[in-house]
Amino acid sequence: MSSKGWFVPTLLTALVVLSAFFVSYSVHSTRQLTHESQQLQRKQSQLHTDWGRLILEHSTWGSYARVERIAREELNMIQPTAEQRVVEKP
């Protein structure tokens, strides 16, 4: 081969190896990002479930029936009679 004859095959071989490296890197990066995306989707689902549970718990803790029961049983409060009520006019 002449001095120019080895340059083109060597260059093409180097480009093929470089291309293979970038394909391998791209596949690796894609797998990592897919794994991270799946983890985040699982976390989002878990947080959504927790949020729903907390909303339900919040509505339970603040229900009028529960507040009234605690006022009667634990604080010994009673509903005032009509004579005990005072209405202030502006």
C-alpha distances in whole Angstrom, upper triangle without the diagonal:
4,7,8,5,7,10,12,11,13,15,16,17,19,21,22,23,25,26,27,29,31,32,33,35,37,38,39,41,42,44,45,47,48,50,51,53,54,56,57,59,60,62,63,65,66,68,69,71,72,73,75,77,78,79,81,83,83,85,87,88,89,91,95,96,95,96,99,99,98,101,104,103,101,103,106,106,108,108,111,114,115,117,115,112,113,111,111,111,109
4,5,5,7,10,11,12,13,15,17,18,19,21,23,24,25,27,28,30,32,33,34,36,37,39,40,42,43,45,46,48,49,51,52,53,55,57,58,59,61,63,64,66,67,68,70,72,73,74,76,78,79,80,82,83,84,86,88,89,90,92,96,97,95,96,100,100,99,101,104,103,102,103,107,107,109,109,111,114,115,118,115,113,113,111,110,111,109
4,6,6,8,10,12,12,14,16,17,18,20,22,22,24,26,27,28,30,32,33,34,36,38,39,40,42,44,45,46,48,49,51,52,54,55,56,58,60,61,62,64,66,67,68,70,71,72,74,76,77,78,80,81,82,84,86,87,88,90,94,95,94,94,98,98,97,99,102,101,100,101,105,104,107,107,109,112,113,115,113,110,110,109,108,108,106
4,6,6,8,10,11,11,13,15,16,17,19,21,22,23,25,27,28,29,31,32,34,36,37,38,40,42,43,44,46,47,49,50,52,53,54,56,58,59,60,62,64,64,66,68,69,70,72,74,75,76,78,79,80,82,84,85,86,88,91,93,91,92,96,96,95,97,100,100,98,99,103,102,104,104,107,110,111,113,111,108,108,106,106,106,104
4,6,7,8,9,11,12,13,15,17,18,20,21,22,24,25,27,28,30,31,33,34,36,37,39,40,42,43,44,46,48,49,51,52,53,55,57,58,59,61,63,64,65,67,68,69,71,73,74,75,77,79,79,81,83,84,85,87,91,92,91,92,95,96,94,97,100,99,98,99,102,102,104,104,107,109,110,113,110,108,108,107,106,106,104
4,6,6,6,9,10,11,12,14,16,17,18,20,21,23,24,26,27,29,30,32,33,35,36,38,39,41,42,44,45,46,48,50,51,52,54,56,57,58,60,61,63,65,66,67,69,71,71,73,75,76,77,79,81,82,83,85,89,90,88,89,93,93,92,94,97,96,95,96,100,99,102,102,104,107,108,111,108,106,106,104,104,104,102
4,6,5,6,9,10,10,12,14,15,16,18,20,21,22,24,26,27,28,30,31,33,34,36,37,38,40,42,43,44,46,48,49,50,52,54,54,56,58,59,60,63,64,65,67,69,69,70,73,74,75,77,79,79,81,83,86,88,86,87,91,91,90,92,95,94,93,94,97,97,99,99,102,105,105,108,106,103,103,102,101,101,99
4,5,5,6,9,10,10,12,14,15,16,18,20,21,22,24,26,26,28,30,31,32,34,36,37,38,40,42,43,45,46,47,49,51,52,53,55,57,57,59,61,62,63,65,67,68,69,71,72,73,75,77,78,79,81,84,86,84,85,89,89,88,91,94,93,91,93,96,96,98,98,100,103,104,107,104,102,102,100,99,100,98
4,5,5,6,9,10,10,12,14,15,16,18,20,21,22,24,25,27,29,30,31,33,35,36,37,39,40,41,43,45,46,47,49,51,52,54,55,56,58,60,61,62,64,66,67,68,70,71,72,74,76,77,78,80,84,85,84,85,88,88,87,90,93,92,90,92,95,95,97,97,100,102,103,106,104,101,101,100,99,100,98
4,5,5,6,9,10,11,12,14,15,16,18,20,21,23,24,26,27,28,30,32,33,34,36,38,39,40,42,44,45,46,48,49,51,52,54,55,56,59,60,61,63,65,65,67,69,70,71,73,75,76,77,79,82,84,82,83,87,87,86,88,91,90,89,90,94,93,95,96,98,101,102,105,102,100,100,99,98,98,97
4,5,5,6,9,10,10,12,14,15,16,18,20,21,22,24,26,27,28,30,31,33,34,36,37,38,40,42,43,44,46,48,49,51,52,53,54,57,58,59,61,63,63,65,67,68,69,71,73,73,75,77,80,82,80,81,85,85,84,86,89,88,87,88,92,91,93,93,96,99,100,102,100,97,97,96,95,96,94
4,5,5,6,9,10,10,12,14,15,16,18,20,21,22,24,25,27,29,30,31,32,35,36,37,39,41,42,43,45,46,47,49,51,52,53,55,56,57,59,61,62,63,65,67,67,69,71,72,73,75,79,80,79,80,83,84,83,85,88,87,86,87,91,90,92,92,95,98,98,101,99,96,96,95,94,95,93
4,5,5,6,9,10,11,12,14,15,17,18,20,21,23,24,26,27,29,30,31,33,35,36,38,39,41,42,44,45,46,48,50,51,52,54,56,56,58,60,61,63,65,66,67,69,70,71,73,75,78,80,78,79,83,83,82,84,87,86,85,86,90,89,91,91,94,97,98,101,98,96,96,95,94,95,93
4,5,5,6,8,10,11,12,14,15,16,18,20,21,22,24,26,27,28,30,32,33,34,36,38,39,40,42,43,45,46,48,49,50,53,54,55,57,58,59,61,63,64,65,67,69,69,71,73,76,78,76,77,81,81,80,82,85,84,83,84,87,87,89,89,92,95,96,99,96,94,94,93,92,93,91
4,5,5,6,8,10,10,12,14,15,16,18,20,21,22,24,26,27,28,30,31,32,34,36,37,38,40,42,42,44,46,47,48,51,52,53,55,57,57,59,61,62,63,65,67,68,69,71,74,76,74,75,79,79,78,80,83,82,81,82,86,85,87,87,90,93,94,96,94,92,92,90,90,90,88
4,5,5,6,9,10,10,12,14,15,16,18,20,21,23,24,26,27,29,30,31,33,35,36,37,39,41,41,43,45,46,47,49,51,52,54,55,56,58,60,61,62,64,66,67,68,70,74,75,73,74,78,78,77,80,82,81,80,82,85,85,87,87,89,92,93,96,94,91,92,90,90,90,89
4,5,5,6,9,10,11,12,14,15,17,18,20,21,23,24,26,27,29,30,32,33,35,36,38,39,40,42,44,45,46,48,50,51,53,54,55,57,59,60,61,63,65,65,67,69,72,74,72,73,77,77,76,78,81,80,79,80,83,83,85,86,88,91,92,95,93,90,91,89,89,90,88
4,5,5,6,9,10,11,12,14,15,16,18,20,21,22,24,26,27,28,30,32,33,34,36,37,38,40,42,43,44,47,48,49,51,52,53,55,57,58,59,61,63,63,65,67,70,72,70,71,75,75,74,76,79,78,77,78,81,81,83,83,86,89,90,93,90,88,88,87,86,87,85
4,5,5,6,9,10,10,12,14,15,16,18,20,21,22,24,26,27,28,30,31,32,35,36,37,39,41,42,43,45,46,47,49,51,52,53,55,56,57,59,61,62,63,65,69,70,69,70,73,73,72,75,78,77,76,77,80,80,82,82,85,87,88,91,89,86,87,85,85,85,84
4,5,5,6,9,10,11,12,14,15,17,18,20,21,23,24,26,27,29,30,31,33,35,36,37,39,40,42,44,45,46,48,50,51,52,54,55,56,58,60,61,62,64,68,69,68,69,72,72,71,74,77,76,74,76,79,79,81,81,84,87,88,91,88,86,86,85,85,85,84
4,5,5,6,9,10,11,12,14,15,17,18,20,21,23,24,26,27,29,30,32,33,34,36,38,39,40,42,43,45,47,48,49,51,53,54,55,57,59,59,61,63,66,68,66,67,71,71,69,72,75,74,72,74,77,77,79,79,82,85,86,89,86,84,85,83,83,84,82
4,5,5,6,9,10,10,12,14,15,16,18,20,21,22,24,26,27,28,30,31,32,34,36,37,38,40,42,42,44,46,47,48,51,52,52,55,56,57,59,61,64,66,64,65,68,69,68,70,73,72,71,72,75,75,77,77,80,83,84,87,84,82,82,81,80,81,79
4,5,5,6,9,10,10,12,14,15,16,18,20,21,22,24,26,27,29,30,31,33,35,36,37,39,40,41,43,45,46,47,49,51,52,54,55,56,58,60,63,64,63,64,68,68,67,69,72,71,70,72,75,75,76,76,79,82,83,86,83,81,82,80,80,81,79
4,5,5,6,9,10,11,12,14,15,17,18,20,21,23,24,26,27,29,30,32,33,35,36,38,39,40,42,44,45,47,48,50,51,53,54,55,57,59,62,63,62,63,66,66,65,68,71,70,68,70,73,73,75,75,78,81,82,85,83,80,81,80,80,80,79
4,6,5,6,9,10,11,12,14,15,16,18,20,21,22,24,26,27,28,30,32,33,34,36,37,38,41,42,43,45,47,48,49,51,52,53,55,57,60,62,60,61,64,64,63,66,69,68,66,68,71,71,73,73,76,79,80,83,80,78,79,77,77,78,76
4,5,5,6,9,10,10,12,14,15,16,18,20,21,22,24,26,26,28,30,31,32,34,36,37,39,40,41,43,45,46,47,49,51,52,53,55,58,60,58,59,63,63,62,64,67,66,65,67,70,70,72,72,74,77,78,81,79,76,77,75,75,76,74
4,5,5,6,9,10,10,12,14,15,16,18,20,21,23,24,25,27,29,30,31,33,35,36,37,39,40,42,44,45,46,48,50,51,52,54,58,59,57,58,62,62,61,64,66,65,64,66,69,69,71,71,74,77,78,81,78,76,77,75,75,76,75
4,5,5,6,9,10,11,12,14,16,17,18,20,21,23,24,26,27,29,30,32,33,34,36,38,39,41,43,43,45,47,48,49,51,53,56,58,56,57,60,60,59,62,65,64,62,64,67,67,69,69,72,75,77,79,77,75,75,74,74,75,74
4,5,5,6,8,10,11,12,14,15,16,18,20,21,22,24,26,27,28,30,31,32,35,36,37,38,41,42,42,45,46,47,49,51,54,56,54,55,58,58,57,60,63,62,60,62,65,65,67,67,70,73,74,77,74,72,73,71,71,72,71
4,5,5,6,9,10,10,12,14,15,16,18,20,21,22,24,25,27,29,30,31,33,35,36,37,39,40,41,43,45,46,47,49,53,54,52,54,57,57,56,59,62,61,60,61,64,64,66,66,69,72,73,76,73,71,72,70,70,71,70
4,5,5,6,9,10,11,12,14,15,17,18,20,21,23,24,26,27,29,30,32,33,34,36,38,39,40,42,44,45,46,48,52,53,51,53,56,56,55,58,60,59,58,60,63,63,65,65,68,71,72,75,73,70,71,70,70,71,70
4,5,5,6,9,10,11,12,14,16,17,18,20,21,22,24,26,27,28,30,32,33,34,36,37,38,41,42,43,44,47,50,51,49,51,54,54,53,56,58,57,56,58,61,61,63,63,66,69,70,73,70,68,69,68,68,69,68
4,5,5,6,9,10,10,12,14,15,16,18,20,21,22,24,25,26,28,30,31,32,35,36,36,39,40,41,43,45,48,49,48,49,52,53,51,54,57,56,55,56,59,59,61,61,64,67,68,71,68,66,67,66,66,66,65
4,5,5,6,9,10,10,12,14,15,16,18,20,21,23,24,25,27,29,30,31,33,35,36,38,39,40,42,44,47,48,47,48,52,52,51,53,56,55,54,56,59,59,60,60,63,66,67,70,68,66,66,65,66,66,65
4,5,5,6,9,10,11,12,14,15,17,18,20,21,23,24,26,27,29,30,32,33,34,36,38,39,41,42,46,47,45,47,50,50,49,52,54,53,52,54,57,57,59,59,62,65,66,69,67,65,66,65,65,66,65
4,5,5,6,9,10,11,12,14,15,16,18,20,21,22,24,26,27,28,30,31,32,34,36,37,38,40,44,45,43,45,48,48,47,50,52,51,50,52,55,55,57,57,60,63,64,67,64,62,63,62,62,63,62
4,5,5,6,9,10,10,12,14,15,16,18,20,21,23,24,25,27,29,30,31,33,35,36,37,39,42,44,42,43,47,47,46,49,51,51,50,51,54,54,56,56,59,61,63,65,63,61,62,60,61,61,60
4,5,5,6,9,10,11,12,14,15,17,18,20,21,23,24,26,27,29,30,32,33,34,36,38,41,42,41,42,46,46,45,48,50,49,48,50,53,53,55,55,58,61,62,65,62,60,61,60,61,62,61
4,5,5,6,9,10,11,12,14,15,16,18,20,21,22,24,26,27,28,30,32,32,34,36,40,41,39,40,44,44,43,45,48,47,46,48,51,51,53,53,56,59,60,63,61,59,60,59,59,60,60
4,5,5,6,9,10,10,12,14,15,16,18,20,21,22,24,25,26,28,30,31,32,34,38,39,37,39,42,42,41,44,46,46,44,46,49,49,51,51,54,57,58,61,58,56,57,56,56,57,56
4,5,5,6,9,10,10,12,14,15,17,18,20,21,23,24,25,27,29,30,31,33,37,38,36,38,41,41,41,43,46,45,44,46,49,49,50,50,53,56,57,60,58,55,56,55,56,57,56
4,5,5,6,9,10,11,12,14,16,17,18,20,21,23,24,26,27,28,30,32,36,36,35,36,40,39,39,42,44,43,42,44,47,47,49,49,52,55,56,59,57,55,56,55,56,57,56
4,5,5,6,8,10,10,12,14,15,16,18,20,21,22,24,25,26,28,30,34,35,33,34,38,38,37,39,42,41,40,42,45,45,47,47,50,53,54,57,54,52,53,53,53,54,54
4,5,5,6,9,10,10,12,14,15,16,18,20,21,23,24,25,27,28,32,33,32,33,36,37,36,38,41,41,40,41,44,44,45,45,48,51,52,55,53,51,52,51,51,52,51
4,5,5,6,9,10,11,12,14,15,17,18,20,21,23,24,26,27,31,32,30,32,35,35,35,38,40,39,39,41,43,43,44,44,47,50,52,54,52,50,51,51,51,52,52
4,5,5,6,9,10,11,12,14,16,16,18,20,21,22,24,26,30,30,29,30,34,33,33,35,38,37,36,38,41,41,43,43,46,49,50,53,51,49,50,50,50,52,51
4,5,5,6,9,10,10,12,14,15,16,18,20,21,22,24,28,29,27,28,32,32,31,34,36,36,35,36,39,39,41,41,44,47,48,51,48,46,47,47,47,49,48
4,5,5,6,9,10,11,13,14,15,17,19,20,21,23,26,28,26,28,31,31,31,33,36,35,35,36,39,38,40,40,43,45,47,50,47,45,46,46,46,47,47
4,5,5,6,9,10,11,12,14,16,17,18,20,21,25,26,24,26,29,29,29,32,34,33,33,35,37,37,38,38,42,44,46,49,47,45,46,45,46,48,48
4,5,5,6,9,10,10,12,14,15,16,18,20,24,24,22,24,27,27,27,29,32,31,30,32,35,35,36,37,40,43,44,47,45,43,44,44,44,46,46
4,5,5,6,9,10,10,12,14,15,16,18,22,23,22,23,26,27,26,28,31,31,30,31,34,34,35,35,38,41,42,45,43,41,42,41,42,43,43
4,5,5,6,9,10,11,12,14,16,17,20,21,20,22,25,25,25,28,30,30,29,31,33,33,34,34,37,40,41,44,42,40,41,40,41,43,43
4,5,5,6,9,10,11,12,14,15,19,20,18,20,23,23,23,25,28,27,27,29,31,31,32,32,36,38,40,43,41,39,40,40,41,43,43
4,5,5,6,9,10,10,12,14,18,19,17,18,22,22,21,23,26,26,25,26,29,29,30,31,34,37,38,41,38,37,38,38,39,40,40
4,5,5,6,9,10,11,12,16,17,16,17,20,21,21,23,26,26,25,26,29,28,29,29,32,35,36,39,37,35,36,35,36,38,38
4,5,5,6,9,10,11,14,15,14,16,19,19,19,22,24,24,24,25,28,27,28,28,31,34,35,38,36,34,36,35,37,38,39
4,5,5,6,9,10,14,14,12,14,17,17,17,19,22,21,21,23,25,25,26,26,30,33,34,37,35,33,35,35,36,38,38
4,5,5,6,9,12,14,12,13,16,17,16,18,21,21,20,21,24,23,25,25,28,31,32,35,33,31,32,32,33,35,35
4,6,5,6,10,11,10,11,14,15,15,17,20,20,20,21,24,22,23,23,26,29,30,33,31,29,31,30,32,33,34
4,5,5,9,9,8,10,13,13,13,16,18,18,18,19,21,21,22,22,25,28,30,33,30,29,31,31,33,35,35
4,6,9,10,7,8,11,12,11,13,16,16,15,17,19,19,20,21,24,27,29,31,29,28,29,30,31,33,34
4,6,9,7,7,10,12,11,13,15,16,16,17,19,18,19,19,22,25,26,29,26,25,26,26,28,30,30
4,5,5,6,9,10,11,12,14,16,16,17,19,17,18,17,20,23,25,27,25,24,26,26,28,30,31
4,5,5,6,8,10,10,12,14,15,15,16,14,15,14,17,19,21,24,22,20,22,22,24,27,28
4,6,5,6,9,10,11,12,14,15,15,14,14,13,17,19,21,24,22,21,24,24,27,29,31
4,5,5,6,9,10,10,11,13,14,13,14,15,18,21,23,26,24,23,25,26,28,31,32
4,5,5,6,9,10,10,11,12,11,12,13,16,19,21,24,21,20,22,23,25,28,29
4,5,5,6,9,10,10,10,9,9,9,13,16,18,21,18,18,20,22,24,27,29
4,5,5,6,8,9,10,9,10,11,15,18,21,23,21,21,23,25,27,30,32
4,5,5,5,7,8,9,11,13,16,19,22,24,21,21,24,25,27,31,32
4,6,6,5,6,5,8,10,13,16,19,21,18,18,20,22,24,27,29
4,6,6,5,5,6,9,12,15,18,20,17,18,21,23,25,29,31
4,6,6,8,10,13,16,18,22,23,21,22,24,27,29,32,34
4,6,8,11,14,17,20,23,25,22,22,25,27,29,32,34
4,5,9,12,14,18,21,22,19,19,22,24,26,29,31
4,7,10,12,15,19,20,17,18,21,23,25,29,31
4,7,9,12,16,17,14,14,17,20,22,25,28
4,6,9,12,14,11,12,16,18,21,24,27
4,6,9,11,9,10,13,15,18,22,24
4,7,8,6,6,10,13,16,19,22
4,5,5,7,10,13,16,19,23
4,5,5,9,10,14,17,20
4,6,8,11,14,17,20
4,7,10,13,16,20
4,7,10,13,16
4,6,10,13
4,6,10
4,7
4
